[in-house]
Amino acid sequence: MIDILNAITLLANYIIVPSLAYGSQLALGALGITLIYAVLRFSNFAHGEMMSFGTMISIFTIWLFQSEGISIHPLPTALLALPFSIIITIMLLLILDGTVFRYYQAQRVQPVTFMIVSVGVMFFLAGFIRFFIGTSQKNFADGERFIIKASQFKQITGLAEGVSIRTTQAITVIVTLVLVTAVFWFLNKTRTGKSMRAFSDNEDLALLSGIKPERVIIITWMLVGALAAVAGTLYGLDKGYKPFVYLQLVLPIFAAAIVGGVGNPIGAVIGGYVIAFSEAFITFAYKRFFTYLLPEEWAPESLVQMLSTEYKFAVSFVLLVIVLLVRPTGLFRGKTL
Amino acid sequence: MKLSIPSSSRKAFLLFPLMLGALALVGVFQSWNLMLAILNLCLISAIMALGVNLQWGYAGLFNAGIMGFAALGGLAAMLVSKAPIMGAWQAGGFGVLLGVIIWIMSGILAYLVWRRFKGTGRRRYWYVIIIAVAGYILSRFVLDPAILRIESFEPASSGYLGGAGLPILLSWGVGGILAGCVAFIIGKITLGLRSDYLAIATLGISEIVIFLFKNEDWLTRGVKNVTGIPRPVPYEIELQSTIWFQDITDSVGMNVMQASSLFVKLCYTSLFLGVLLMLLWLCERALNSPWGRMMRAIRDNEIAASAMGKNVTSRHLQIFVIGSAIVGIAGAMLVTLDGQFNPSIYHPLRFTFLIWVMVIVGGSGNNFGAILGGFIVWFFWIEAETIGNMLVYIITLPLSEGSALKEHFVSTAPQLRLLIMGLVLLLFLRFSPRGLIPERISTKA
């Protein structure tokens, strides 16, 4: 019995808690991508860099606060910096919309042209961000590091394995929950949200019913800006900020959006967690897990690992391919073709 | 549809000499050695741009994984030319072969099951997944110990299987075939679905290929790099000691050291130029053939083309494979030029993005445009470093000497290149989407 509890605790510590946090970050990112896709109808490659931009602003704000001695100990200062980062990221996206994207929207160019434009924006932003903040890793998590440490957990329960929950992980999950709820409330209950969904379903019909496309697009960019700033900051808070990681993050985020069903907000959120959990389950070394569960003489000698951790990205890619082969519309019917 | 722009070919005749003039200026003011080094990379870039232009300019396909295909070509160059390491083969060669056989067998089995259970609905997905997972686990039992033995065989100097020990020029073709095969799989999965799935899938596969090359030490030596890849051209040291070469340099009055280095680079230049011209000729022939007209018809209106009985998906697959194979050839050439295989150089910025800028700046749909773009963009990518440094110098002038902020900006100045290139791409897309040498559209019926 104790062995089974130990095995479960082991999984909770190494898979469930980290994946919940990572999944939340992916879900926020995928929600942003899916909103852009639903309204503007293109795959936004620049989303990773938009997240990175939001994180950079958060870091600058945190540095400012820290030098002024402002803090909200035991919570990380990043929470205090989030509103500023959201506002500035929204401003950036509105500027980008006005200078770059709106022209193509008016031309009604093909999605693939839009995509190349977003790649251009991606590299412009990448250069911009790296020029200002540099390429080295920045850790900006302050405040209390743990809510519960593995050793404390072991003491309380008397088990051989412990679960540690970092403050950043808990904050990530809570903030995601709040933000996702707010976005869904906005999309489903408010007039503006409804007009956004109508615009997404049928652009021409929405125009006929008097919905102003400019307004819908601006609101979309604002939502995406907020989501990107929060997703980026939470990811950086949890794992440390390194600009080039955000370039690679685009792949699991796209995978999450497609697995869930592109253009479908609920799908995007679920997709984020699906990707995060499968990455963890497939790259986890089950040696200790089986040592607890199996009789001693059957205990495995190797690590019992499906894939080594370097191939985390491969997992999201394989999932993406399977979904494309089996069910191209994603788990929740999104838009295709 | 716009009519042809008569000035486009005149523009080409103006722009190419200008580009060569700029290269000559580098030769005169900096050094001829540097000029040839830039020229060689310009030629390779131009070949990659040619491949991407096939995909984008002829067919409107967005390939976001150019560096992955280039890396596959690079791997081919290494595997074909390096001598096999017999000790490693004895240590684990059998295990690796067995593992690969298990993979192939389970692949065939999965395919047969897939065919056999057609029409049974969901069940066949599960069968295939079970076969794949079982095959994978089985192969790991054979592969893991074999890989361990290979990697521990003289890890300081080898630790990998080596290659086939064949002439490296052969690898240019092999690299193309390898890249083409991977492109076929990707295309088979994503073409026919929404257009951006191809972009996302190619992005994914190129990331995975790079990760694979960095981590599978038994195959590629990982980040330890494979150096000393045999050359198709003579070595400088050998040249310097040959009599006829000394005679020539004496009669021209050049330094033997310098002359040998120039000569080697010129050898590469002529090889690359040969490949480029051959590919250009083939691409031009293809473009002006019925096949090329069909491709453009599909690009301009897929629905109309399929109504005319053209199989859009399989034509797309065809051109995607050909374009990727050309990128693979260029990747093999790049490793040949460098003389080493280093998976870390395949940075998404260096290939994928730059090649895209080349195609769009040069003129998508026009082979000469793609080549010109390859030359110009690579040239400016090299020279942008100087421009970026100058910009930073001007920006930071008001800051006091030695201040932390100034040091920071000077150290991050190379990143400005990205910013400039991104800006160039956006400006061209907006104000000159047809590029420097636009596509020629024939007005004759």
HADDOCK unambig.tbl for C-alpha pairs under 7 A between the chains (distance, minus, plus):
assign (segid A and resid 43 and name CA) (segid B and resid 196 and name CA) 6.72 0.50 0.50
assign (segid A and resid 112 and name CA) (segid B and resid 195 and name CA) 6.83 0.50 0.50
assign (segid A and resid 112 and name CA) (segid B and resid 196 and name CA) 6.61 0.50 0.50
assign (segid A and resid 117 and name CA) (segid B and resid 426 and name CA) 6.47 0.50 0.50
assign (segid A and resid 120 and name CA) (segid B and resid 422 and name CA) 4.91 0.50 0.50
assign (segid A and resid 120 and name CA) (segid B and resid 425 and name CA) 5.92 0.50 0.50
assign (segid A and resid 120 and name CA) (segid B and resid 426 and name CA) 5.79 0.50 0.50
assign (segid A and resid 121 and name CA) (segid B and resid 422 and name CA) 6.46 0.50 0.50
assign (segid A and resid 123 and name CA) (segid B and resid 418 and name CA) 6.07 0.50 0.50
assign (segid A and resid 123 and name CA) (segid B and resid 419 and name CA) 6.42 0.50 0.50
assign (segid A and resid 123 and name CA) (segid B and resid 422 and name CA) 5.16 0.50 0.50
assign (segid A and resid 124 and name CA) (segid B and resid 418 and name CA) 6.30 0.50 0.50
assign (segid A and resid 124 and name CA) (segid B and resid 419 and name CA) 4.35 0.50 0.50
assign (segid A and resid 124 and name CA) (segid B and resid 422 and name CA) 4.37 0.50 0.50
assign (segid A and resid 124 and name CA) (segid B and resid 423 and name CA) 6.14 0.50 0.50
assign (segid A and resid 125 and name CA) (segid B and resid 419 and name CA) 6.95 0.50 0.50
assign (segid A and resid 127 and name CA) (segid B and resid 415 and name CA) 5.10 0.50 0.50
assign (segid A and resid 127 and name CA) (segid B and resid 416 and name CA) 5.63 0.50 0.50
assign (segid A and resid 127 and name CA) (segid B and resid 418 and name CA) 4.76 0.50 0.50
assign (segid A and resid 127 and name CA) (segid B and resid 419 and name CA) 4.38 0.50 0.50
assign (segid A and resid 128 and name CA) (segid B and resid 419 and name CA) 5.92 0.50 0.50
assign (segid A and resid 130 and name CA) (segid B and resid 412 and name CA) 6.88 0.50 0.50
assign (segid A and resid 130 and name CA) (segid B and resid 415 and name CA) 6.10 0.50 0.50
assign (segid A and resid 131 and name CA) (segid B and resid 409 and name CA) 6.81 0.50 0.50
assign (segid A and resid 131 and name CA) (segid B and resid 412 and name CA) 5.10 0.50 0.50
assign (segid A and resid 131 and name CA) (segid B and resid 413 and name CA) 6.39 0.50 0.50
assign (segid A and resid 131 and name CA) (segid B and resid 415 and name CA) 5.50 0.50 0.50
assign (segid A and resid 131 and name CA) (segid B and resid 416 and name CA) 6.34 0.50 0.50
assign (segid A and resid 134 and name CA) (segid B and resid 412 and name CA) 5.79 0.50 0.50
assign (segid A and resid 251 and name CA) (segid B and resid 204 and name CA) 6.35 0.50 0.50
assign (segid A and resid 314 and name CA) (segid B and resid 208 and name CA) 5.84 0.50 0.50
assign (segid A and resid 317 and name CA) (segid B and resid 204 and name CA) 5.93 0.50 0.50
assign (segid A and resid 325 and name CA) (segid B and resid 189 and name CA) 6.49 0.50 0.50
assign (segid A and resid 336 and name CA) (segid B and resid 194 and name CA) 6.09 0.50 0.50
assign (segid A and resid 337 and name CA) (segid B and resid 193 and name CA) 6.14 0.50 0.50
assign (segid A and resid 337 and name CA) (segid B and resid 194 and name CA) 4.36 0.50 0.50
